[in-house]
Amino acid sequence: MSDVSVILLNLIIFAIAIESDIGRRKVGLFRLLRPVAGAAALVPIFFDGFELSGTGLLLEAAATVLGLAMGLAAVSFMRFEYVPDKQAVYSRAGLAYVTAWVAITLTKLAFSYGATHVFGPELGRWMAAHDVGANALKAAIILLNVSTMLARVGGIHVRARATAAPRPAPVPVGGPGS
């Protein structure tokens, strides 16, 4: 992947997360499906295929797990509330959430930059020694980005459902029928 395509992919994912989540936002189907549609549209542009065996597959799996962890970490900075009169769940994201996404995005960009401009020869030797093809590294970077966004969607969905779950009515102190 070129530097420009890595930057573009990271900035698109950052923009989707920030635009969708900053402030108080209703959690609805469109809000959850829009990033999934975005990922589905982006992947064919950047993706050439998986490496389906060996260390390349492990690298892709590790990048996916790391992306999931990053997305869930960002969602942990959101708050959720159920509004009974609207029968809807709203999320609230502010400065801590933005800071988390900036840190995630800068970390991914720093690795991509470093792989090309700082520790490229070392990475190349590691890839050759462990039989990891360039496609596996490219797939890992894409999977890292897409899984970050999908974990964000999944985390919002799970936390919104948990927030909207009906709560049992409190039992009076003297017990039922007091």
C-alpha positions in Angstrom: 0.0 0.0 0.0 1.3 3.5 -0.8 1.6 6.1 2.0 -1.3 8.0 0.5 -3.7 5.0 0.5 -2.8 4.2 4.1 -3.3 7.8 5.2 -6.6 7.9 3.2 -7.9 4.7 4.7 -7.1 5.8 8.2 -8.6 9.2 7.8 -11.8 7.9 6.3 -12.2 5.5 9.2 -11.4 8.3 11.7 -13.9 10.7 10.0 -16.7 8.0 10.0 -16.2 7.4 13.8 -16.0 11.0 14.8 -18.8 12.2 12.5 -21.1 9.4 13.7 -20.4 9.6 17.4 -19.5 13.0 18.7 -22.1 14.6 21.0 -25.4 13.0 21.9 -26.5 10.6 19.1 -29.5 8.2 18.9 -28.4 4.6 18.4 -30.3 3.3 15.5 -30.0 0.8 12.6 -28.8 3.4 10.1 -26.1 4.6 12.5 -24.9 1.0 12.9 -25.1 -0.1 9.3 -23.5 3.0 7.7 -20.0 2.2 8.8 -20.4 -1.4 7.8 -21.5 -0.2 4.3 -18.4 2.1 4.3 -16.1 -0.8 5.1 -17.7 -2.9 2.4 -17.1 -0.1 -0.1 -13.5 0.5 1.0 -12.2 -3.0 1.2 -12.3 -3.7 -2.6 -10.5 -0.5 -3.3 -7.5 -1.4 -1.1 -7.7 -5.2 -0.7 -5.8 -7.8 -2.9 -6.5 -10.9 -0.9 -5.5 -12.9 2.2 -2.5 -15.0 2.8 -4.2 -18.2 3.9 -1.4 -20.1 5.6 1.6 -19.8 7.9 2.9 -16.7 9.4 1.1 -14.4 7.0 -2.3 -15.8 8.3 -1.1 -15.3 11.9 -0.1 -11.7 11.1 -3.6 -11.0 9.6 -5.3 -12.7 12.6 -3.2 -10.7 15.0 -4.0 -7.4 13.2 -7.7 -8.3 13.3 -7.6 -8.9 17.1 -5.6 -5.7 17.7 -8.1 -3.8 15.6 -11.0 -5.3 17.6 -9.3 -4.3 20.9 -8.7 -0.8 19.6 -12.3 -0.3 18.5 -13.7 -1.6 21.8 -11.3 0.6 23.8 -12.6 3.6 22.0 -16.2 2.7 22.7 -15.4 2.4 26.4 -15.2 6.2 26.4 -18.8 6.5 25.3 -21.8 6.7 27.7 -25.2 5.4 26.9 -28.6 6.4 28.2 -32.1 5.1 27.7 -34.8 7.8 27.1 -38.1 6.1 28.1 -40.5 8.7 26.5 -38.7 8.3 23.1 -38.0 4.6 23.7 -34.6 5.1 22.3 -31.0 4.7 23.4 -28.6 7.6 23.0 -24.8 7.6 23.1 -22.7 10.4 24.3 -19.1 10.9 23.2 -16.8 13.8 23.9 -13.2 14.8 24.3 -12.0 11.4 25.7 -13.5 9.6 22.8 -12.0 11.9 20.3 -8.6 11.6 22.1 -8.9 7.8 21.9 -9.6 7.8 18.2 -6.7 10.3 17.6 -4.4 8.0 19.5 -5.6 4.9 17.6 -5.3 6.6 14.2 -1.8 8.1 15.0 -0.6 4.7 16.2 -1.8 3.0 12.9 -0.3 5.8 10.8 3.0 5.7 12.8 3.4 1.9 12.2 2.6 2.3 8.5 5.1 5.2 8.2 7.7 3.3 10.2 7.3 0.2 8.0 8.1 2.2 5.0 10.5 4.9 6.2 12.1 3.9 9.5 12.3 0.1 10.0 11.5 -1.0 6.4 14.7 -3.1 5.9 14.3 -4.8 9.3 10.6 -5.5 8.5 11.6 -6.9 5.1 14.2 -9.2 6.6 11.6 -10.4 9.2 9.0 -11.0 6.4 11.6 -12.9 4.3 12.7 -15.0 7.3 9.1 -15.9 8.3 7.8 -16.3 4.7 5.4 -13.4 5.0 4.4 -11.9 1.6 3.7 -8.3 0.9 0.0 -9.1 0.4 -0.2 -10.4 4.0 1.2 -7.2 5.4 -1.2 -5.2 3.2 -4.1 -7.4 4.3 -3.1 -7.0 8.0 -3.1 -3.2 7.7 -6.6 -3.3 6.0 -7.9 -5.8 8.6 -6.6 -3.7 11.4 -8.5 -0.7 10.1 -11.7 -2.5 9.2 -11.9 -4.5 12.5 -11.4 -1.3 14.5 -14.4 0.2 12.8 -16.5 -3.0 13.1 -15.6 -3.4 16.8 -16.8 0.1 17.3 -20.2 -0.8 15.6 -20.5 -4.0 17.6 -19.5 -2.3 20.9 -22.1 0.4 20.3 -24.8 -2.2 19.5 -24.1 -4.4 22.5 -23.9 -1.4 25.0 -27.1 0.1 23.5 -29.0 -3.1 23.9 -27.7 -3.5 27.4 -28.8 0.0 28.2 -32.3 -0.5 26.7 -32.9 -3.9 28.5 -36.0 -3.7 30.7 -35.2 -3.5 34.4 -37.4 -5.2 37.0 -39.5 -2.8 39.1 -38.0 -2.3 42.5 -39.5 -4.4 45.3 -40.7 -2.3 48.3 -38.6 -2.7 51.4 -41.3 -4.6 53.3 -41.7 -7.1 50.5 -44.5 -7.6 48.1 -47.9 -6.4 49.3 -46.6 -4.1 52.0 
